[in-house]
Amino acid sequence: MRSSLAAYAAPVDVASLDLLVGQLSGAIDSLTGQVDDDWLNEIRSAWWPLEYVNASVLGDDRGQLTASEVEAVSAARDEFLALLAEY
């Protein structure tokens, strides 16, 4: 997960976000039953904003994220990295 998040940097684009969300989803699923449930729930909470923005952009068939979406993705990425540092 750290390498996926580290590889995802500005400029934010739709294809990169979609790839990141998919990679993180798979990694989170693989942790089920392997790590503390409370921590895993926090990770899921950090992942959700990424998924929300991704789904919105794809659902609207847009090629770019808005400025507020870029900020939301950046904040979620930072939170995700902070949670990974705790583990």
N, C-alpha and C positions, 0 to 999 in steps of 0.2 A: 504494500500500500504506500509506503514511504516513497518508493521509486516512482510509482505512478503519479503521486502528488508532486514530487519534485520535478518530474518531466513536464508537468502541466504549468506553464507560465504564460505571462503576457506575450503577445497579444492573445486574448481569449477568442477562440473561434468555435463554431458550432460542432464541427467534426471532432475536435480535441475534447470538448466537454462531453460529447456523447460517448467517446471512447473511455474517458476517465470514469464516468458514471457506471458504465458496464464493468470495467475492471474492478472498481471498488465494490460494486454489488456482489460480484463473484467472490471477492476476498472476504467480505463480511459474512456471506453465507458459509464459507468454509470455516469460519471461526466458531460457528454455533456449536456449543457443547465442549469447546476447547479452551475458552477463556471465561472470566467472570461475567455473568449475565448483566450486571449493572453497568460495567464498562462497555460491553457490547451494545447495550441500549444507548449509551451516550454516543458511541460511534455511529449508530444508525441515525440518531438525532442530528449529528453533524452531516451525514450523507444526504438526509432528506432535502435540504435547500438546494443541493446540487441537482438532485433528481427533479425537483420542482421546476427549476429554471430550464433544465434540459427538456423536460416534457412540454413546457410552455412554448419554447422556441420551436421544437419539432412539430408540435401540434398546430402552431401558427404558420408553419412552413417558411420560417424566416431564415435568412442566411447570416444574420448578425444578431448579437446580443445588444440590448440597450445598455446605457451607462449604469443604470441601477442594477441590472442583472449582472454586469461585470463586477460591481461592488459586492453583490450578494455572493457570487461564486468565490471571490477572493476571501471574503470573511469566512465562508464555510470551509474553504481550503485551509486557512490559518487555524481554525478551530480543530479541524480534523488532525492536522499536524501536531497541535498541542496535546490532543488526546493520545496520539500515538507515542509521544514523548513520555507520557505518564506510565505507559505500560512496559 
